């Protein structure tokens, strides 16, 4: 979410950066709540840890701790598959964009129904 906050466009088609950032904050919030940590405290610590461009890249929360503790995930040999997340997020964003485009097309069409006749008053208006 922090990297998205710094960019103007992400994947070229996203205009609602605030909504996308909130969606990405769901993951650490859910993990924090499931482990018994305070979600707001976890997010604040993660944002603070990621401010440092050198050590912040490897910052993570120690979920085995009783309190919100930032740790170096490389030092603890915790690795994740980047490409799986990258393509999953890319496909999800493309699907959301497709839904939004289809919704805009549907909303742009005029509603059907009979058109009022010229010169005659509508009996329901009286």
DSSP file (Angstrom, degrees, kcal/mol; ACC not computed):
  #  RESIDUE AA STRUCTURE BP1 BP2  ACC     N-H-->O    O-->H-N    N-H-->O    O-->H-N    TCO  KAPPA ALPHA  PHI   PSI    X-CA   Y-CA   Z-CA
    1    1 A X     >        0   0    0      0, 0.0     4,-1.9     0, 0.0     5,-0.1   0.000 360.0 360.0 360.0 -33.5    0.0    0.0    0.0
    2    2 A X  H  >  +     0   0    0      1,-0.2     4,-1.1     2,-0.2    19,-0.0   0.915 360.0  47.9 -66.0 -42.3    2.9    2.3    0.7
    3    3 A X  H  > S+     0   0    0      1,-0.2     4,-0.8     2,-0.2     3,-0.3   0.875 110.9  51.6 -65.9 -36.6    4.3    1.9   -2.8
    4    4 A X  H >4 S+     0   0    0      1,-0.2     3,-0.6     2,-0.2    -1,-0.2   0.854 103.2  59.4 -67.4 -34.2    0.9    2.5   -4.3
    5    5 A X  H 3< S+     0   0    0     -4,-1.9    -1,-0.2     1,-0.2    -2,-0.2   0.842 105.5  49.5 -62.2 -32.8    0.6    5.7   -2.3
    6    6 A X  H 3< S+     0   0    0     -4,-1.1    -1,-0.2    -3,-0.3     2,-0.2   0.683 101.0  76.7 -81.9 -18.1    3.7    7.1   -3.9
    7    7 A X    <<  -     0   0    0     -4,-0.8     3,-0.1    -3,-0.6    10,-0.0  -0.593  64.2-150.9 -96.4 156.2    2.6    6.3   -7.5
    8    8 A X  S    S+     0   0    0      1,-0.3     2,-0.4    -2,-0.2     9,-0.1   0.861  84.1  19.4 -87.9 -42.4    0.2    8.2   -9.7
    9    9 A X        -     0   0    0      8,-0.0     2,-0.4     4,-0.0    -1,-0.3  -0.967  63.1-160.6-130.4 146.8   -1.0    5.3  -11.8
   10   10 A X  S  > S-     0   0    0      4,-0.4     4,-1.1    -2,-0.4     3,-0.5  -0.989  82.5  -9.2-130.4 122.7   -0.8    1.6  -11.2
   11   11 A X  T  4 S-     0   0    0     -2,-0.4     2,-0.8     1,-0.2    -1,-0.1   0.697 108.9 -93.6  58.6  21.3   -1.2   -0.8  -14.2
   12   12 A X  T  4 S+     0   0    0      1,-0.2    -1,-0.2     2,-0.1     0, 0.0   0.081 117.2  64.1  74.4 -25.8   -2.2    2.3  -16.2
   13   13 A X  T  4  +     0   0    0     -2,-0.8     2,-0.5    -3,-0.5    -1,-0.2   0.543  69.2 103.6-112.6  -8.3   -6.0    2.0  -15.8
   14   14 A X     <  +     0   0    0     -4,-1.1    -4,-0.4     1,-0.2     3,-0.1  -0.648  31.0 165.6 -83.1 123.0   -6.6    2.5  -12.0
   15   15 A X        +     0   0    0     -2,-0.5     2,-1.0     1,-0.2     3,-0.2   0.587  63.3  72.0-106.0 -16.2   -7.9    5.9  -11.2
   16   16 A X     >  +     0   0    0      1,-0.2     4,-1.9     2,-0.1     5,-0.2  -0.628  52.0 161.2-105.6  75.0   -9.1    5.2   -7.7
   17   17 A X  H  > S+     0   0    0     -2,-1.0     4,-2.7     1,-0.2     5,-0.2   0.863  72.3  56.8 -63.6 -37.5   -5.8    4.9   -5.8
   18   18 A X  H  > S+     0   0    0      1,-0.2     4,-2.0    -3,-0.2    -1,-0.2   0.910 108.3  47.0 -62.7 -42.2   -7.4    5.5   -2.4
   19   19 A X  H  > S+     0   0    0      2,-0.2     4,-1.8     1,-0.2    -1,-0.2   0.917 112.7  49.6 -65.3 -43.4   -9.8    2.5   -2.8
   20   20 A X  H  X S+     0   0    0     -4,-1.9     4,-1.9     1,-0.2    -2,-0.2   0.899 109.2  51.9 -64.8 -40.6   -7.0    0.3   -4.0
   21   21 A X  H  X S+     0   0    0     -4,-2.7     4,-1.5     1,-0.2    -1,-0.2   0.920 108.7  50.5 -61.1 -43.4   -4.8    1.2   -1.1
   22   22 A X  H  < S+     0   0    0     -4,-2.0     4,-0.5     1,-0.2    -1,-0.2   0.870 108.1  53.8 -63.3 -34.8   -7.5    0.3    1.3
   23   23 A X  H >< S+     0   0    0     -4,-1.8     3,-0.9     1,-0.2     4,-0.4   0.888 108.1  49.0 -66.7 -38.3   -8.0   -3.0   -0.4
   24   24 A X  H >X S+     0   0    0     -4,-1.9     3,-0.6     1,-0.2     4,-0.6   0.753 102.4  62.6 -73.5 -22.7   -4.3   -3.9    0.0
   25   25 A X  H 3X S+     0   0    0     -4,-1.5     4,-1.6     1,-0.2    -1,-0.2   0.638  86.1  77.3 -74.4 -12.3   -4.4   -2.9    3.7
   26   26 A X  H <> S+     0   0    0     -3,-0.9     4,-2.9    -4,-0.5     5,-0.3   0.897  86.0  60.1 -62.1 -40.8   -7.0   -5.7    4.3
   27   27 A X  H <> S+     0   0    0     -3,-0.6     4,-2.3    -4,-0.4     5,-0.2   0.945 109.5  37.9 -59.2 -54.1   -4.2   -8.4    4.2
   28   28 A X  H  X S+     0   0    0     -4,-0.6     4,-2.5     1,-0.2    -1,-0.2   0.858 116.0  55.2 -67.3 -30.4   -2.2   -7.2    7.1
   29   29 A X  H  X S+     0   0    0     -4,-1.6     4,-2.7     2,-0.2    -2,-0.2   0.945 110.3  44.2 -64.3 -46.4   -5.3   -6.2    9.0
   30   30 A X  H  X S+     0   0    0     -4,-2.9     4,-2.4     2,-0.2    -2,-0.2   0.917 114.4  49.5 -65.8 -43.1   -6.8   -9.7    8.7
   31   31 A X  H  X S+     0   0    0     -4,-2.3     4,-1.2    -5,-0.3     6,-0.2   0.915 112.7  48.0 -61.0 -42.2   -3.5  -11.4    9.6
   32   32 A X  H  X>S+     0   0    0     -4,-2.5     5,-2.5     1,-0.2     4,-0.5   0.930 113.1  46.9 -64.8 -45.4   -3.1   -9.1   12.7
   33   33 A X  H ><5S+     0   0    0     -4,-2.7     3,-0.7     1,-0.2    -1,-0.2   0.874 110.0  53.6 -65.5 -36.6   -6.7   -9.7   13.9
   34   34 A X  H 3<5S+     0   0    0     -4,-2.4    -1,-0.2     1,-0.2    -2,-0.2   0.765 111.3  46.0 -69.6 -24.5   -6.4  -13.5   13.4
   35   35 A X  H 3<5S-     0   0    0     -4,-1.2    -1,-0.2    -3,-0.3    -2,-0.2   0.452 120.2-106.9 -96.0  -1.3   -3.2  -13.5   15.5
   36   36 A X  T <<5S+     0   0    0     -3,-0.7    -3,-0.2    -4,-0.5     2,-0.2   0.544  76.2 130.5  91.2   7.0   -4.7  -11.3   18.3
   37   37 A X      < -     0   0    0     -5,-2.5     2,-0.5    -6,-0.2    -1,-0.3  -0.532  68.3 -98.2 -89.8 161.5   -2.7   -8.2   17.5
   38   38 A X     >  -     0   0    0     -2,-0.2     4,-2.1     1,-0.2     5,-0.2  -0.692  28.3-148.6 -80.7 122.8   -4.3   -4.7   17.1
   39   39 A X  H  > S+     0   0    0     -2,-0.5     4,-2.5     1,-0.2     5,-0.2   0.883  94.4  51.2 -62.3 -42.2   -4.7   -4.1   13.3
   40   40 A X  H  > S+     0   0    0      1,-0.2     4,-2.2     2,-0.2    -1,-0.2   0.879 110.6  49.5 -65.0 -37.1   -4.2   -0.3   13.6
   41   41 A X  H  > S+     0   0    0      2,-0.2     4,-2.4     1,-0.2    -1,-0.2   0.892 110.5  50.5 -67.7 -39.8   -1.0   -0.7   15.5
   42   42 A X  H  X S+     0   0    0     -4,-2.1     4,-2.5     2,-0.2    -2,-0.2   0.936 111.7  47.3 -63.2 -47.2    0.3   -3.3   13.0
   43   43 A X  H  X S+     0   0    0     -4,-2.5     4,-2.6     1,-0.2     5,-0.2   0.912 112.3  49.6 -61.7 -42.8   -0.4   -0.9   10.0
   44   44 A X  H  X S+     0   0    0     -4,-2.2     4,-2.3     1,-0.2    -1,-0.2   0.922 112.6  47.0 -63.0 -44.1    1.2    2.0   11.8
   45   45 A X  H  X S+     0   0    0     -4,-2.4     4,-2.5     2,-0.2    -1,-0.2   0.887 112.6  49.8 -65.6 -38.4    4.4    0.0   12.6
   46   46 A X  H  X S+     0   0    0     -4,-2.5     4,-2.3     2,-0.2    -2,-0.2   0.920 111.1  48.4 -67.4 -42.9    4.6   -1.4    9.0
   47   47 A X  H  < S+     0   0    0     -4,-2.6     4,-0.5     1,-0.2    -2,-0.2   0.917 113.9  47.4 -62.4 -42.0    4.2    2.1    7.5
   48   48 A X  H >< S+     0   0    0     -4,-2.3     3,-0.9    -5,-0.2     4,-0.5   0.908 112.5  49.1 -64.8 -41.6    6.9    3.5    9.8
   49   49 A X  H >< S+     0   0    0     -4,-2.5     3,-0.9     1,-0.2    -1,-0.2   0.865 108.4  53.5 -67.0 -35.5    9.2    0.5    9.1
   50   50 A X  T 3< S+     0   0    0     -4,-2.3    -1,-0.2     1,-0.2    -2,-0.2   0.526  87.4  81.1 -80.2  -4.2    8.8    0.9    5.3
   51   51 A X  T <  S+     0   0    0     -3,-0.9     2,-0.7    -4,-0.5    -1,-0.2   0.845  78.0  77.8 -65.7 -32.7    9.8    4.6    5.4
   52   52 A X  S <> S-     0   0    0     -3,-0.9     4,-1.6    -4,-0.5     5,-0.2  -0.701  73.6-157.4 -79.8 116.0   13.4    3.5    5.5
   53   53 A X  T  4 S+     0   0    0     -2,-0.7     4,-0.2     3,-0.2    -1,-0.2   0.686  85.2  44.9 -72.3 -17.7   14.2    2.6    1.9
   54   54 A X  T  4 S+     0   0    0      2,-0.1     3,-0.3     3,-0.1     4,-0.2   0.937 129.3  16.9 -90.8 -59.1   17.1    0.3    2.9
   55   55 A X  T >4 S+     0   0    0      1,-0.2     3,-0.7     2,-0.1    -2,-0.2   0.660 113.1  74.4 -89.8 -16.3   15.9   -1.9    5.8
   56   56 A X  G >< S+     0   0    0     -4,-1.6     3,-1.2     1,-0.2    -1,-0.2   0.734  82.2  69.5 -69.9 -22.0   12.2   -1.2    5.3
   57   57 A X  G 3  S+     0   0    0     -3,-0.3    -1,-0.2     1,-0.3    -2,-0.1   0.857 105.4  40.3 -63.4 -34.4   12.0   -3.5    2.3
   58   58 A X  G <  S+     0   0    0     -3,-0.7    15,-2.8    -4,-0.2    16,-0.3   0.240  88.4 126.9 -98.7  12.5   12.5   -6.5    4.5
   59   59 A X  E <   +A   72   0A   0     -3,-1.2     2,-0.3    13,-0.2    13,-0.2  -0.478  27.2 155.6 -76.8 140.5   10.3   -5.4    7.3
   60   60 A X  E     -A   71   0A   0     11,-2.2    11,-3.4    -2,-0.2     2,-0.4  -0.947  42.1 -99.9-152.0 169.6    7.6   -7.6    8.6
   61   61 A X  E     -A   70   0A   0     -2,-0.3     2,-1.1     9,-0.2     9,-0.2  -0.825  28.6-127.3 -99.3 134.0    5.6   -8.2   11.7
   62   62 A X    >   -     0   0    0      7,-3.0     3,-1.1    -2,-0.4     7,-0.4  -0.694  24.7-173.1 -78.5 103.1    6.5  -11.1   14.1
   63   63 A X  T 3  S+     0   0    0     -2,-1.1    -1,-0.2     1,-0.2   -26,-0.0   0.629  78.6  63.1 -76.5 -13.2    3.2  -12.9   14.4
   64   64 A X  T 3  S+     0   0    0     -3,-0.1    -1,-0.2     2,-0.0     2,-0.1   0.558  86.6  93.1 -86.0  -8.3    4.5  -15.2   17.0
   65   65 A X  S <  S-     0   0    0     -3,-1.1     4,-0.1     2,-0.1    -4,-0.0  -0.475  78.3-131.3 -82.9 156.0    5.1  -12.4   19.4
   66   66 A X  S    S+     0   0    0     -2,-0.1     2,-0.3     2,-0.1    -1,-0.1   0.696  92.3  38.6 -78.5 -20.1    2.5  -11.3   22.0
   67   67 A X  S    S-     0   0    0     -5,-0.1     2,-0.9   -30,-0.1    -2,-0.1  -0.804 106.9 -78.6-126.1 169.4    2.9   -7.6   21.0
   68   68 A X        +     0   0    0     -2,-0.3     2,-0.5    -7,-0.1    -5,-0.1  -0.552  58.4 172.0 -74.2 103.3    3.4   -5.8   17.6
   69   69 A X        -     0   0    0     -2,-0.9    -7,-3.0    -7,-0.4     2,-0.3  -0.963  26.0-141.3-121.3 124.5    7.1   -6.3   16.9
   70   70 A X  E     +A   61   0A   0     -2,-0.5     2,-0.3    -9,-0.2    -9,-0.2  -0.665  29.0 176.0 -83.2 136.3    8.8   -5.4   13.6
   71   71 A X  E     -A   60   0A   0    -11,-3.4   -11,-2.2    -2,-0.3     2,-0.7  -0.901  38.2-104.0-136.4 165.7   11.4   -7.9   12.4
   72   72 A X  E  >  -A   59   0A   0     -2,-0.3     4,-1.3   -13,-0.2   -13,-0.2  -0.831  27.6-162.0 -90.1 113.5   13.7   -8.4    9.4
   73   73 A X  T  4>S+     0   0    0    -15,-2.8     5,-2.9    -2,-0.7    -1,-0.2   0.805  87.9  54.6 -71.2 -28.9   12.1  -11.3    7.4
   74   74 A X  T >45S+     0   0    0    -16,-0.3     3,-1.3     3,-0.2    -1,-0.2   0.902 105.3  53.4 -69.6 -39.8   15.3  -12.1    5.4
   75   75 A X  T 345S+     0   0    0      1,-0.3    -1,-0.2   -17,-0.2    -2,-0.2   0.858 112.6  44.1 -61.1 -34.9   17.2  -12.5    8.7
   76   76 A X  T 3<5S-     0   0    0     -4,-1.3    -1,-0.3     2,-0.1    -2,-0.2   0.331 115.3-119.4 -91.5   6.6   14.5  -15.0    9.8
   77   77 A X  T < 5 +     0   0    0     -3,-1.3     2,-0.7     1,-0.2    -3,-0.2   0.896  58.3 153.0  55.8  48.3   14.5  -16.7    6.4
   78   78 A X      < +     0   0    0     -5,-2.9     2,-0.3    -6,-0.1    -1,-0.2  -0.935  17.3 172.1-106.8 112.1   10.9  -16.0    5.6
   79   79 A X        -     0   0    0     -2,-0.7     2,-0.3    -5,-0.0    -5,-0.0  -0.844  15.2-164.3-123.0 157.1   10.4  -15.8    1.9
   80   80 A X        -     0   0    0     -2,-0.3     2,-0.8     0, 0.0    -2,-0.0  -0.936  32.6-101.7-137.6 158.4    7.4  -15.6   -0.4
   81   81 A X     >  -     0   0    0     -2,-0.3     4,-1.2     1,-0.2     5,-0.1  -0.733  32.1-172.2 -86.3 110.1    6.8  -16.2   -4.1
   82   82 A X  H  > S+     0   0    0     -2,-0.8     4,-2.9     1,-0.2    -1,-0.2   0.912  78.6  56.6 -69.7 -44.4    6.6  -12.7   -5.7
   83   83 A X  H  > S+     0   0    0      1,-0.2     4,-2.5     2,-0.2     5,-0.3   0.851 103.4  54.5 -62.1 -35.2    5.5  -13.8   -9.2
   84   84 A X  H  > S+     0   0    0      2,-0.2     4,-2.0     1,-0.2    -1,-0.2   0.936 113.1  42.1 -63.0 -45.6    2.4  -15.6   -7.9
   85   85 A X  H  X S+     0   0    0     -4,-1.2     4,-2.7     2,-0.2     5,-0.3   0.911 112.8  54.8 -66.1 -42.3    1.3  -12.5   -6.1
   86   86 A X  H  X S+     0   0    0     -4,-2.9     4,-2.3     1,-0.2    -2,-0.2   0.942 113.5  39.3 -58.1 -51.2    2.2  -10.2   -9.0
   87   87 A X  H  X S+     0   0    0     -4,-2.5     4,-2.6     2,-0.2     5,-0.2   0.858 114.3  54.3 -71.4 -34.4    0.1  -12.1  -11.5
   88   88 A X  H  X S+     0   0    0     -4,-2.0     4,-2.0    -5,-0.3    -2,-0.2   0.925 112.7  42.9 -62.4 -44.0   -2.7  -12.7   -9.1
   89   89 A X  H  X S+     0   0    0     -4,-2.7     4,-2.6     2,-0.2     5,-0.2   0.903 113.4  52.5 -68.5 -40.9   -3.0   -9.0   -8.4
   90   90 A X  H  X S+     0   0    0     -4,-2.3     4,-2.3    -5,-0.3    -2,-0.2   0.925 111.8  45.4 -61.9 -44.8   -2.6   -8.1  -12.1
   91   91 A X  H  X S+     0   0    0     -4,-2.6     4,-2.4     2,-0.2    -1,-0.2   0.886 112.8  51.0 -66.5 -38.1   -5.4  -10.5  -13.1
   92   92 A X  H  X S+     0   0    0     -4,-2.0     4,-2.3    -5,-0.2    -2,-0.2   0.907 111.3  47.6 -65.4 -41.1   -7.7   -9.2  -10.3
   93   93 A X  H  X S+     0   0    0     -4,-2.6     4,-2.5     2,-0.2    -2,-0.2   0.912 112.0  50.0 -66.5 -42.0   -7.1   -5.6  -11.3
   94   94 A X  H  X S+     0   0    0     -4,-2.3     4,-2.2    -5,-0.2    -2,-0.2   0.901 111.1  49.2 -62.9 -40.2   -7.8   -6.4  -15.0
   95   95 A X  H  X S+     0   0    0     -4,-2.4     4,-2.2     2,-0.2    -2,-0.2   0.912 111.6  48.8 -64.7 -41.8  -11.0   -8.2  -14.0
   96   96 A X  H  X S+     0   0    0     -4,-2.3     4,-2.3     1,-0.2    -2,-0.2   0.899 110.8  50.7 -64.7 -39.9  -12.1   -5.3  -11.9
   97   97 A X  H  X S+     0   0    0     -4,-2.5     4,-2.4     2,-0.2    -1,-0.2   0.898 108.9  51.7 -64.5 -39.8  -11.4   -2.9  -14.7
   98   98 A X  H  X S+     0   0    0     -4,-2.2     4,-2.5     2,-0.2     5,-0.2   0.916 109.7  49.2 -62.7 -43.2  -13.4   -5.0  -17.1
   99   99 A X  H  X S+     0   0    0     -4,-2.2     4,-2.4     1,-0.2    -2,-0.2   0.910 111.6  49.6 -62.0 -42.3  -16.4   -5.0  -14.7
  100  100 A X  H  X S+     0   0    0     -4,-2.3     4,-2.2     2,-0.2    -2,-0.2   0.892 111.0  49.0 -65.2 -39.3  -16.1   -1.2  -14.4
  101  101 A X  H  X S+     0   0    0     -4,-2.4     4,-2.1     2,-0.2    -2,-0.2   0.927 112.5  47.3 -66.1 -44.4  -16.0   -0.7  -18.2
  102  102 A X  H  X S+     0   0    0     -4,-2.5     4,-2.4     1,-0.2    -2,-0.2   0.901 111.7  51.5 -63.2 -39.9  -19.0   -2.9  -18.7
  103  103 A X  H  X S+     0   0    0     -4,-2.4     4,-2.5     1,-0.2    -1,-0.2   0.896 108.9  50.5 -63.7 -40.2  -20.8   -1.1  -15.9
  104  104 A X  H  X S+     0   0    0     -4,-2.2     4,-1.5     2,-0.2    -1,-0.2   0.886 110.3  50.1 -65.0 -37.8  -20.0    2.3  -17.6
  105  105 A X  H  X S+     0   0    0     -4,-2.1     4,-1.0     2,-0.2    -2,-0.2   0.919 112.1  47.2 -65.4 -43.4  -21.3    1.0  -20.9
  106  106 A X  H >< S+     0   0    0     -4,-2.4     3,-0.5     1,-0.2    -2,-0.2   0.914 113.2  48.1 -64.4 -42.9  -24.6   -0.2  -19.3
  107  107 A X  H 3< S+     0   0    0     -4,-2.5    -1,-0.2     1,-0.2    -2,-0.2   0.767 106.4  58.7 -70.2 -24.6  -25.1    3.0  -17.4
  108  108 A X  H 3< S+     0   0    0     -4,-1.5    -1,-0.2    -5,-0.2    -2,-0.2   0.752  87.4  90.3 -77.6 -23.7  -24.4    5.1  -20.6
  109  109 A X  S << S-     0   0    0     -4,-1.0     2,-0.1    -3,-0.5     3,-0.1  -0.464  85.3-112.3 -73.9 144.9  -27.3    3.5  -22.5
  110  110 A X        -     0   0    0     -2,-0.1     2,-0.1     1,-0.1    -1,-0.1  -0.459  35.3-103.1 -73.8 148.2  -30.6    5.2  -22.3
  111  111 A X        -     0   0    0     -2,-0.1    -1,-0.1     1,-0.1    -4,-0.0  -0.435  38.5-125.5 -69.3 145.1  -33.4    3.3  -20.5
  112  112 A X        +     0   0    0     -2,-0.1     2,-0.1    -3,-0.1    -1,-0.1   0.004  54.1 103.6 -78.5-170.3  -35.9    1.7  -22.7
  113  113 A X  S    S-     0   0    0      2,-0.0     2,-0.1     0, 0.0     0, 0.0  -0.399  75.2 -46.3 116.3 165.8  -39.6    2.1  -22.7
  114  114 A X        -     0   0    0     -2,-0.1     2,-0.3     1,-0.1     3,-0.0  -0.408  53.6-128.7 -71.4 143.4  -42.2    4.0  -24.7
  115  115 A X        -     0   0    0     -2,-0.1    -1,-0.1     1,-0.1     2,-0.0  -0.686  32.0-101.3 -88.0 143.7  -41.4    7.6  -25.5
  116  116 A X        -     0   0    0     -2,-0.3     2,-0.2     1,-0.1    -1,-0.1  -0.367  38.5-114.8 -66.0 143.5  -44.2   10.2  -24.7
  117  117 A X    >   -     0   0    0      1,-0.1     3,-0.6     3,-0.1     2,-0.3  -0.533  28.7-114.6 -79.0 143.4  -46.2   11.3  -27.7
  118  118 A X  T 3  S+     0   0    0     -2,-0.2     3,-0.1     1,-0.2    -1,-0.1  -0.574  94.3  15.8 -78.6 139.5  -45.9   14.9  -28.8
  119  119 A X  T 3  S+     0   0    0     -2,-0.3     2,-0.4     1,-0.2    -1,-0.2   0.156 103.2  97.1  89.8 -19.7  -49.0   17.0  -28.4
  120  120 A X  S <  S-     0   0    0     -3,-0.6     2,-0.2     0, 0.0    -1,-0.2  -0.871  70.6-128.6-107.7 137.6  -50.9   14.7  -26.1
  121  121 A X        -     0   0    0     -2,-0.4     2,-0.5    -3,-0.1    -4,-0.0  -0.525  26.4-112.0 -78.9 147.1  -51.0   15.1  -22.3
  122  122 A X    >   -     0   0    0     -2,-0.2     3,-1.4     1,-0.1     4,-0.4  -0.693  18.2-142.8 -79.7 126.1  -50.1   12.2  -20.2
  123  123 A X  G >  S+     0   0    0     -2,-0.5     3,-0.6     1,-0.3    -1,-0.1   0.744  98.7  61.1 -63.3 -22.0  -53.2   11.1  -18.2
  124  124 A X  G 3  S+     0   0    0      1,-0.2    -1,-0.3     2,-0.1    -2,-0.0   0.701  93.5  64.4 -77.1 -18.1  -51.1   10.3  -15.2
  125  125 A X  G <         0   0    0     -3,-1.4    -1,-0.2     1,-0.2    -2,-0.2   0.673 360.0 360.0 -77.6 -16.6  -50.0   13.9  -14.9
  126  126 A X    <         0   0    0     -3,-0.6    -1,-0.2    -4,-0.4    -2,-0.1   0.474 360.0 360.0 -80.4 360.0  -53.5   15.2  -14.1
